[in-house]
Amino acid sequence: MRKVIQFHIFKGEQQYVAEGLNVPIVTQGKSLDELVNNIKETVQLFLEDENLENYDLVAQPAIIANMELDSLIYA
């Protein structure tokens, strides 16, 4: 069973967006702090109503987020 829920974070047009890679969760926030809080809240709500065996998850999985950075410009 997996012990981690993974998120991919990127900057949208107006807000930061987090997409779950191994769970059907998407959330957003105006700042990274707001986004982190929204991820925690959304995961908590998701875990309340789901059968974790359907997603091969342990009872209290950790959360890992990877953030996409802007492209580098070389001189």
N, C-alpha and C positions, 0 to 999 in steps of 0.2 A: 504494500500500500504506500502511496505517496504521502510524504510528510510536508510538502510545500505547495502553496498556490503561487503561481508565477504571473506577474503583470508586466506588460510592455507600456512604458510611458513615453508620450511624445507631445510636442507643443502643437496644438491645433491653431485655427485662425485667431481665436480669442481666448481660449482656455487650454489648460493642460488636460490630457486625456489618458486614462489608464484602461487597457484592454486585458482581460484575463486570457492567458494562453492555454490553460487547462481547465477553465471553468467559464460558463457563459455570463461573464460580468463585464460591464463597461460603466465607467463613471468619469466625472470631470470635476475640475476645480479652477478657480481664478488664480490661485497660487499653488506652489508645491505643498505647502503646509495644509491648505484646504483639501487638496487632492489626497494626501496621505490620510487625513481624517475620513474623507469620503470612502476611500478604499477599505479602511477598517470597518466602518459602519456597514457598507455594502456586503462585505464578506460575512460579517456577523449575521445580518439578515438572511443572506443566502444559506448559510449553514443551518439556521433554525428550521427551514422548511424543506430541506433536501435530504434524501437518503444518500449519505456519503459514499456508500458502496457503489453507487452508480458512477461516481467520479474517481473511484479507487483512492479515496482520501482517508487519513486517520481522523480521529475525533477533533483534535485541535491542531490543524496544520499551521506551519509558519507561513509568512508572506514574504516573497522576494520580488523586488521590482527592478527592472532594467530600464534605463532612460536613454532615449535616442537623443544624441547631441547634433547641433547644426554641423553642416559640412565644413571642413577646414579649407581655408583659402591660402594657397601658397603663393609667395611673391616671385 
